[in-house]
Amino acid sequence: MKKKRWTPNRTRQLRTNLRLIVGLGNPGPAYAATRHNIGVAFVRYVASRFGIGFTAAGQVKGEAGRGLIGNADVRLLLPGSYMNQSGEVVAPYARYYRVAPEEMLVAYDEVAFEPGIARLKTGGGANGHNGIKSLIEHLGSRDFHRLRIGVGHPGDPTQMVRYLTAVNMPAVERERAAAAFELNDELLITLAQGEMQTVMNHLHAAPPSAT
């Protein structure tokens, strides 16, 4: 009789409290308002909603904070590395605090979506995103949750680097992107408690935010 292959219990994983939320971006004020740093903007928003402050991470290069989101004890991390080196910061930080990939949410920019759209998913490949590629490589796992925040596409792939990192995101587009990820406190608590499907349903049902 053929032995049944074991597969992870995704339902159980999706109900695990988050212990770490990471916002991907590039360090320094020159990049703060660029499209590539929209994940950082989300984590700072979460921190502001729940009174979580940031200090030097200590164990790694970057900023970190810790606080309660509902009943979930969550750490926030803003890596101090460039985007394509994100895994070199996130992986040792997660290992130090014994955070499993399925207890982690990573927020980042998504060129496949227009500003005003945000989507939540678990696992999968990097889909061309260098920050996610670095995380998968250094974590040795794809099983972390992702919040993909739409920033639009430049149209010309040769302009991608400049589009993401060299020019600030226009105010109107930034407002639309923020409107998509600025979840109310109840939904943020639901997210922190690992009820991913509930938050997915909300994000996928919500129409794109208008200008």
N, C-alpha and C positions, 0 to 999 in steps of 0.2 A: 504494500500500500504506500502510495506516494506521500511523503511527509509534507504537511501544510507549511507553507512559508509564513514566518512571523512578520507582521507589519505593525508599525506604531499605531497606538490608539489615538487617532487625531481628536476624537471628541474629548478624551481626557485632557489632552494637551491644551486644547482651546479653552478649557475651564481653569487652567492654572493661572494664579495671580501673576501679573507682571511684576518683575523685580528690578528691571532696568529699561529706561527709555533713552534712546540715543538720537541726537540730531546731527545729521551729516552736513558738512560744509567745509569751507576753507577758512583758516585763521586770519585774524587781523581786520582792522576797520575798512580796508580797501575792498574786501569781499562781502562785508556785512549785508549790503542791500542787493546783492546779485541773486540771480535765479538759483544758483547752485547752493545757496545758503538758506533756502526756504525750510529745510528740515530743522535747522537751528532755530528759526523763528517759531516753529511749532513747539519745540521743547521749552523755549523761553515763555511762550504763552501758557503752557501747562504749569510752569513754575509760578507764574504770576497769579494764576487762579487759586493755587493752593499754598501760597506763601512760602515757597521753597527758594532759598537763596543759593547762590553758587560761590564756591571757593576753588582754589587750585586743587586739582584732583589728587595730588600727592603721589599715588602709585604710578601714574602715567602723565603724559603731557596733555593738559586740557582743563576744563572746568567741570565740576561735579556738584551735585546737591542731593539731598535726601529728605523725604517727608512722606506724610500719609496722604494718599488719594483715596478717600473713603476709608476702608479698613486695610488697604494694601500699602505695605511699606515699600516705597519705590525709590530707586536711585535714578538720577538724571545725569547724563553725560554728554558734554560737548567736546569732542576730540580736538586737540590742539594741532593735529597733523593736517596735511593737505588731503583732499578727498581720496586720491588714489592710494593713500597710506592708512586709511581709516582702520583697517583691521589690525594694524600694528599697535594701535591704542586700545581699541575696544576689546580685543581678545584677551590681553593680559589683565585688563580691568575686570572683565567678566570672570576670568579664572580666579582672580584674587578674592572676589566676593562669592565665588561658587554659584554664579548665575548660569543656568542652562540656556541654550539657544531658544528653547520654547518659552522661556520666561522673559524674553527680550523683545522690545518693539523698536524698530529703526525707522525714523522719518527722513524722507529725502525727496528731491526733485524728480519729477517724471515728465519727460518731453512728449510722451505719447498722449498726454491729457492736456487740454487747454486750462488756463487759470480759471478757477471756479469749480474744478472737479478734484476730488480726493477719493482714493480707493484703498481699502485694507485687504491684505492677503497674507497667507502664511506659506513660507517655503517658496521653492521655485529657483530659477536661475538668475543671473545678474542682468540679463537683457541689455547688455551694453553699458551698464552703469558701473563706472570704475570703483566707486565707493563700496557698492554691494559685492562686486567681484573680490575686492580686498577682504571684506568681512568673511565671505564664504571660504576663501583660501586660509585665513588665519584662525577662524573658528573651527574649521573642519566640518562645517555643517551648514545646511540651507534652511534649517527648521525654525529660524526666527521669524517673527511677525514683521510686516512692512506696512508703513503708511506712505503711500505714493501720492505726492502733492503735485498737481498739474502746473506746469510752467510754460507749456506750449513748445512749439518747434520752430526753428528759424527758417525752415523751408529748404535752405541750402545746407546740406550736411557738412560742407567744408567750413561753414561759419559757426559750427556748434560750440567750439571751445570759447570763442569770443562771446557768443550769445549767452552762455552760462556763467562765465567768469569775469569778463572784461567790461561789461556794461551793467549799470544798475537796472533792476526790474522796474519798469514804469509804474508810477503810483497806482494807476487804475488797475493794472494787472495784479499788483501786489495786494490791493484791497480785495480783489476777487479771489485770489488764492487763499488769503487769510479767512475770508468768509466761509470757505469750504472746510478749513481745518479747525476753526475756532468752535469746537463742540461745547455745548453747555456742560455745567458741572456734573449733571446726572450721567451724561454720556461718557464723560471722561472717567468717572468712577466705574461705570460699567466696563469701559475699556481696561482700566487698571485691574479689575477683578477677573479679567480674562474671558469675558463674555463677548468674544469676537464677532460671533454671528449677529448679535443684536446691533452692534456698531456697523457692521457690514451692511445690514439691511437698511439702516438709516442713510449711510453714505451713498449706497447704490440707488436708493429711492429718491434722494434729494435732487432736484433739477440744478443744473449749473447756475451759479450765482450770477446775477445780471450786473452790468456796468452801472 
